[in-house]
Amino acid sequence: MAFTSTFTRFSRSGTPRRTVYRIIVQDRLELIKTGDFDKDTRSNTQMFQDVIEKMVRKYPEQWLWPHKPMEARRKCALKKTARPSSSTGTAR
């Protein structure tokens, strides 16, 4: 049994009076199914990420990054867990 998936990209361009929509349907991706669930999940996820990365690099103006990158999230979490220093300098 073959396991497949397709990627579709939608784009919008044109002027306010005339908007053009384009749909790109790419070739099927053959999903990896070896029986090792963890390995298959990592391999298939990487395959999907590679396709998305290729599209983002080709059409960066069509991409929206709606959340903070991991490094910014980590720094934010570190700030929240940091304890404020004592103003008197004495230990508690």
Secondary structure per residue as TSV (DSSP state, phi and psi in degrees):
chain	resnum	aa	ss	phi	psi
A	1	M	-	360.0	128.2
A	2	A	-	-91.2	136.2
A	3	F	-	-108.9	123.7
A	4	T	E	-134.4	163.0
A	5	S	E	-149.3	152.8
A	6	T	-	-122.0	153.2
A	7	F	-	-111.1	135.2
A	8	T	E	-124.3	135.2
A	9	R	E	-119.1	130.6
A	10	F	E	-107.3	138.9
A	11	S	E	-137.7	155.6
A	12	R	E	-130.4	135.0
A	13	S	E	-150.4	179.4
A	14	G	E	115.3	-159.8
A	15	T	-	-112.4	169.3
A	16	P	S	-56.7	-29.8
A	17	R	S	-85.1	-26.5
A	18	R	S	-136.9	103.4
A	19	T	E	-98.7	135.8
A	20	V	E	-114.5	128.5
A	21	Y	E	-109.2	141.0
A	22	R	E	-132.9	135.1
A	23	I	E	-115.8	127.3
A	24	I	E	-114.0	118.3
A	25	V	E	-106.2	119.2
A	26	Q	-	-88.2	169.8
A	27	D	-	-59.2	155.9
A	28	R	-	-65.1	145.7
A	29	L	E	-101.7	128.1
A	30	E	E	-81.3	114.9
A	31	L	-	-71.0	143.0
A	32	I	-	-84.9	126.1
A	33	K	-	-140.2	91.5
A	34	T	-	-100.1	-13.7
A	35	G	S	105.8	-16.4
A	36	D	-	-94.0	96.8
A	37	F	H	-55.7	-48.2
A	38	D	H	-62.5	-46.0
A	39	K	H	-65.2	-42.7
A	40	D	H	-62.4	-40.8
A	41	T	H	-63.1	-46.1
A	42	R	H	-62.5	-45.1
A	43	S	H	-64.9	-45.1
A	44	N	H	-68.1	-39.1
A	45	T	H	-62.2	-43.5
A	46	Q	H	-62.7	-40.2
A	47	M	H	-61.8	-44.4
A	48	F	H	-64.7	-43.2
A	49	Q	H	-62.0	-38.1
A	50	D	H	-62.0	-40.5
A	51	V	H	-66.5	-44.6
A	52	I	H	-63.5	-44.2
A	53	E	H	-59.4	-42.0
A	54	K	H	-61.4	-41.6
A	55	M	H	-68.0	-41.3
A	56	V	H	-64.2	-41.5
A	57	R	H	-67.1	-33.7
A	58	K	H	-78.2	-35.7
A	59	Y	-	-129.4	64.1
A	60	P	G	-63.3	-27.5
A	61	E	G	-70.0	-15.1
A	62	Q	G	-93.2	-0.7
A	63	W	-	-102.7	140.0
A	64	L	-	-124.8	127.5
A	65	W	-	-102.6	97.7
A	66	P	-	-84.8	2.0
A	67	H	S	-140.0	165.0
A	68	K	-	-69.8	140.8
A	69	P	-	-61.9	159.0
A	70	M	H	-55.3	-40.8
A	71	E	H	-62.6	-42.3
A	72	A	H	-65.7	-37.4
A	73	R	H	-66.3	-39.4
A	74	R	H	-64.9	-45.0
A	75	K	H	-62.1	-39.9
A	76	C	H	-63.7	-42.3
A	77	A	H	-65.6	-38.6
A	78	L	H	-64.9	-38.6
A	79	K	H	-63.7	-38.6
A	80	K	H	-69.2	-31.6
A	81	T	H	-91.5	-11.7
A	82	A	-	-68.4	136.8
A	83	R	-	-87.4	138.4
A	84	P	-	-67.6	144.9
A	85	S	-	-78.8	152.0
A	86	S	-	-74.5	137.2
A	87	S	S	-75.0	-23.1
A	88	T	S	-91.7	-15.7
A	89	G	-	81.8	6.6
A	90	T	-	-94.6	148.8
A	91	A	-	-77.8	150.7
A	92	R	-	-104.9	360.0
